[in-house]
Amino acid sequence: MTDVRNIVDRLFDLYLIQNYHYLIQLKDGTYVTVNRRSRPLRAHHLNNHLRGRQPIGTFSGEFLTKFVCFDVDYRNPTVAKWVVYKLADTLGAGGFNDFATSFSGGKGYHVELFFDKAISIDAARKFFEYTIDRAGIRETEGGEVEYRPSSTQGVKLPLSVHQKTGSYCGFANITESLRVMSREESIDFLFTIKKTDHAAVLAVIAEEHAYDSRVAADMENAIGRHKPLAIYDQSESYTMARAAERYFKGLTGPGQRHKSFLLLARLMNHNGVDRADAFRAIWEWFEWQDTRLYTSVRAACLTDLRECVDHVYDNNKTLLIEVRDLTVTFEEIDTIIRRCPQKNQKALTYAMLIHSKRLACESGIFYMTFKQMEEAVGINESTARRQVTQLERLGVIDIISRNQAQKGTFKKKPNFYRMTFGGGLDERTLSVSEGKSLAECVRFFYSEHEIRDLLPRRQREALLAV
């Protein structure tokens, strides 16, 4: 059995950058925060921690941290596991394989990466956000993944007993469905943990910052451009509006199954969805339809769907973009300018507005992929994903399909949207059928003096220079 003093030393080595700011968990599961240099954390505190009596948590220093923790907390334990797997895959794909996963004792897990040298809290947060984005878990509902530790938010150390649930907070074996290791196994694992080269973490942050800087520089002029998508010029026999309406309303009567399969397959192909993914997505849609509206057995429906998808994809069948007299109003442009503070938010909202005017069904719902946003606006896909969430918070779009999960996963599909503004009786309009940019719209509706009052300098210069 490993000497307790060695275990305490190892915990200090991996987790603690200071010893005067810490947490103590009480019997009811709540925490008391100690932040007094006169009452520093001592070895006997960690001895009690290891005996399961008073679990200890730690904070970062004021400016530096020795590790980063992804605090995974979800109501559904299966969802929590799925999120951990996504984080593990993302860290591993980035070459960061020396992370440790432990059970929190409650509803989640801690995924932690330890550094050979302390890094700034700001750098650790950037690495956290980078990893969360790459893992694609921001839209997973039922909980969240939080950054730990900071100077104000601590995290409980492993190898103790949760005082409320009575569960042992051991390390979890990710290759065994996150089985929580026993006390002996966890202690052995503690001494196998390797520290990550801090320079590798900083290099990732620097590369991401350089990329974002290039994107930001490119976005200086994004407000002055808008690229109509190639799909706007296609002509096939089915309409986008009809496809979107069927997707959301489902079957409305008997005898619609086969035609709906063809229609939705065209929708998927039109928007660049992979054939196999299209098949799965349409089958998911079909499974929530009213079984009274069709009589075929499951096997026959599967065969029919496969044949419909193959026919559409083999012949590259897509959808008709209805010819519409596209106009924007002063109210719409003014809403974009006033509600969206960032340049790429303005550009993306404008692109989505134009897309909706071309493709939205009667209820205003439209489909737009992140790839299409990238093409139309000139931002990268990960930026589009982040900004879509921000646009919803700003109140310019509604994300309609946020609660729809891909079958077999817990990842959400925020691909269908509705604009929250427009459709008024404003007589001040401008035709944008010829692909006018946001800059052209702004210069049409506002005087140069008004533009100077409304926009920050760089956005203003980008507009007036065109």
N, C-alpha and C positions, 0 to 999 in steps of 0.2 A: 504493500500500500504506500502510495506516495506521501511523503511527509507533508503535513498541513502547511508548514511554513513555506515549502516550495510552491504549493498551490496559491497561497496568498501572494507570494512574490510574483508568480506568473500573472495573476489578475492585475496586480499593480503595473506590471510591465506592459500588458496589452491595453488596458482600459483607462488607467488613471494618469492624468496630466497635472492634477492638483489634488490636494487631500482635505481641503477645508469647505468645499461646496459639494454636498452629497444628499441623497435621499435615503430615508428609512421607511420601509413598508410596515404598516400597522396590521393588526389582526383582521380588521374589516376590509383590507385591501387598499386603503387609502395611504397616502404618503405624507411624511413630514419632511420638510426641507431644512437642512442645516447649512448655514452659510456664515460660519464664524471661524476665524483663524485661531481662536482660543479653544475651539473644540474640533481639532482635526480628525480625520478618519485614521484609525489605528488598526493594527493587525487584529486586535480582539473583535473589532466590528466585523471584519471579514471572516473571522472564525465563527461568529454567530451566524453570519450569512451562510456559510457552508454547512452549518448544522441545521439550517432551515428555520431559525428562530426569528431573525430580523433581517430580511433581504435588503441589500444595499443597491442604490442606484448612483450613477455618476453624471456629472456635467462636464462639458469641455472647459478649457481655460477661457479667459476673456477674449483671446484672439486666435488661439491655436487648438487643434484637436489631434489625437493620436489615432483615431479611427472614425469611420463613418458607419452609421447604422440605418438600415432601411426597416423601419418599424411597421410591419405588416399587420393590420388590424381589421378583420372582416367578421361580420356576424356569422356567415356561413363558413364552416371550417374547410369545406371543399374548395370554396372560392379562394380562401387564404392560401391553401396549398398551391392552387393554380398560379396565383400571383408570385409566390416564392419560386416556382419553377421558371416562370418568365424572367424573373430577376436573375436567377442562376444562369439561365441560357445566355442572357445579355452580358452578364459579367464575364462568363466563360468565353463568349465570342470575342470580347474585347481583350482577352488575354489575362483577365483578372480572376484566376482560378483559386486563389488562396483565401476565399471568404469562408466564414463560419456561419452556420444557421442554428439557431436555438429556439426552443419553444418558450413563449412568453408566460405560459401558465394560465392564460386566459383565452383570448379569441384569436391569437395570432402567433407571429414568429418575428425574430430579429435576424436579419441578414447583415453581417458585419464584415468590413474589410479593414485590416489593421496596417498602419504605415510604419516603415522603418525609421522615418523621421516625421515629426509633427508638421502639419501643413495648416494654413490659415483656415478658419471656419468658412470664409467666403469661398475658398477653393473647394473645400469639401462639399459645400452646398451646390456648387456648380457641377461637380462630379455626380452628385445625387440626382440633380435635375436632368443631366445628360443621360444617365442610366435609365431613369424613369421614362424619358421620351423614347429612347431606343427600345425599351421593353414594351411600349404601347399599352400601358396599363392605366393611363389616366382616366379613361372612361369606365373602368370597372366599378360597378356600383355595389353598395352594401357595406362600405367601409372605406379605408384609405391607407396609403403608405406615407408615413411621415418621416421627416428628417430628424435624426438624433445623432450625437448630443449637441446641444448648443450651450451657451452660458446661461440660458433661462429655462431650457427644457432638457431634463435628464432622461436617462435610460437605465433600466434595472439590469444588473449583472446576472449572468447565468449561474447555474450550479447551486440554486437555493430552492425553496419551496414557496409557491404563491400562497400568501397568508389567507386569502379568501377562498380560493378553489381547492387548495391542498395539493395541487399538481406540482410535480417536480419540474423545474425549469432547466432541463438538460439540453445538450446539443442534439440536433435532429439530423438523422442520416438521410440525405437527399436522394440517395440511390435506393432507399428502402421505404419509399412513400412517406418520407419525413418521420420515420419512427423515432420517438424520443429515446435517446440512449439512457441507460441506467446511470447511477451516480459514478460507478467505477469506470464505465465506458466513457462518460463525459469528461472525467478527470484525465483519463488517458488521452482523449482527443485534444484537450486543452493544450497539452504539451507538444502536439503535432502541428498546431497552427503556425503558419509561416506569415511573416510580415511582407507586405507589398512595397515594392520600390516606389517611394513617394514621387520620384521624378517621372515615372510612367503615368501616374495620375495627373500630374501637372502638365505633361505633354499632351494628354488627351484634351484637357481644358484649353490649353493654348491653341491646339489645332481647331477645336470647336469655335473658339473665340475668333480665330482668323477667318474661319468659314463664315461665321455670322457677320463679321465685319465686311467681308466681300459681298454678302447678301445685302447688308444694310447699305453699302455704297451703291450697289445696283438699284436698291429700292429708292434711292434719292430721286430717281427719275421714274419710278414705277407709277407714281401718281399721274404722270404725263403720258402713260400708254395703256392700252387695253388691246389684247390680241383676241379677236374672234376665233372660237374653236372651229376646227375642221368639220366637226359633226353638224355645225349649223347649215352646211351646204349640202348635206346628204338628202337623198330622196328614195324612200322605200314605201311599202304599202301600209305600214302601221304607224300610228302617231305616238309620240312620247307621252303626251298628256293622257292618252287612253291607257298606256302601259302603267304609268304611275298611279292612275286611278284604280286600276285592277289590283295592283300590288297592295294598296292600302285598304280598299273596300273588300277585296276578296271576291269569291264567287257570290253572285247575287241571284242565281237561278240555275235550274238543271241544264245540262247540255253545254256547259261552258268550259269544262275541264281541259279538253284537248286544245281549244283555241287559246285558252289562258296560258297553257304551257308554251305554245309558240310565241305568244305575245311577250311573256316574261323572258323567254330565251333571247328574243330580239333586244329587249331592254338590257340584259346582261352583256350581250355581245356589243351593243352600241356603246356601252360605257367601259369597255376594255376588261371585263371580268373574265378570268380564266375559265375554260370550258368545264373543268371538274368542279370549280367553285360555283359556277353558275348552276350546275346540276344540284349541288347540295343546297344552295340558297333557295332554289325554286321548290325543292322537296320540303324544306323547312316551312316555306310559305303554305304548301299544300296540306301539311299535317295539321294546321289549325283551321282548315276550312270545315264547314258544316257537312258532315258525312251524309246528310239527307239529300244533298244536291248532286250526288253521283252514286252510281251503283256498282262500278267496277271494283274488283278485289284489289288489294294492295299490290300484288305482283304485276297485275296488268297495268296499273297506274305507273309503277316504276318503269316498266318497259316502254310505255307510251312517252313518258318524260324523257327517257334516254334517247328515243328516236327523234323527238322534237328538238332536243338540244343539239344532237348530231346534225340534223337537217339544217338548222339555223347556222351553226358554226361551220359546217362543210361548205355552205353556200354564202357565207358571210352576210346573212340577212341582218339588217339593222332597223332603224326607225325613221319615220318621216318627221322632220322638223317643220312644224306648221308655219306657213308664211304669215307673219304678223306685222302690223304697222307699229314698229317699236318707237316709243317716245319715253322720255323721262321728264319729270316735273321739277320745278324749282324746289318744292317741298322735299322731294326725294334726295336731291343733291344736297340741300341744306341739312337734312338729317344726317347724311354721311359725313359732311364736313364738321358738324357740331358734336356728334356723338362719338366719332372715332378719332382719338387723339393721335395715333401713330400713322405714318405714311402707308405701311403695308396693310393696316386695318382699313383705311379708306379705299385702297386699291382693291382689296379682296371683297369688301362689301359691295363696291360698284360692280365688280365682275359677277358676283352672285346675283345682284339685282338684275343685270342684263340677262344672265342665264335664266333666271326665273321668268322674265318677261317672254323669253322664247319657249320655255319648256314646261312651265308650271301647269298642273291640271287645274280644274275649276276651283278646287279648295285652296289653291295657292302653293301646294306642295310640289317640290321639284327635286330631281336627283342630280348630284354633282360630285364627282370623285375628287380625291385630293390631287390626283394626277392632272385632272382638268383645271383645278385651281392653279397648280404649278404652271401649266401651259398658258393659261389666260393672263396670269398676273406677273409671272416671272420670279416667284418665290419658290424655295425648295419645299418638298413635301412635308418635312417635319415642321417647318415654320407654319405651313398651312394648317396642320393638325393643331398646333398650339393656338394659332390665331382664331380658328373656328370657335374654340371654347371661349376665348376672350370676347368674340363678337356676340355670343349668346349672353355673356355677362353684361355687355354694353347695351343689350336690348335691341339690337338691329336684326337678329335672326332668331328663330326658334329651331332647335334641333329636334326633329320629329321622331326619329327612330332610335333615340338614345337607349330606350329600355329593351330593344330587340337584340337578343344574344345569338351569336353563331352557335349552331347546335354542336354539342360536344366540347364547347369552351365557355368561358364567361366573358369573353371579349365582346364589347358592344360595337354596333355598326352605325356611327353617326353620319350616314350618307344622304339622308333625306332632310330637307330643310323647308322653312317658310320664312319669307321676309316679314318683318313686323311693321313695316311702314309702307306707304305708297297707296295707290288706289283712290286718292282723294279727287276733289273737283278743281284742283289748281289749274287755271287756264294758262299759266306760264309753262310752256312745254318746248322740248327740243327733240327732233327726230334723231335717233341714234342707229337707224337701220344700216348706215354705211360704216358702222364700227367706230363711232366717235369715242375718244378717250375721256376719262374723268376730267383731265385738264381742260379739254375743249368745252366740256359742260360747265365747268366752274367759270371759265372766262366768258361764256355766253351769259350766265345768270348774274354774275357779279362784276362790279366795276373794279378797276385796279386798286382804288382806295379801299374798297370793301375787302378785297383779297388780303391786303396788307394788314387789316384789322383782324381778320379771321384766322390766318394761318401763321405758324411759326416760320422763322426766316428761311430755313432750308426748303420747306415745302413750298413756300411762297416763291422762292427763286426758281424752283423746278417748274412751277406753273408759268411764271411770267417769262421764262427763258425760251419756252417752246414757241 
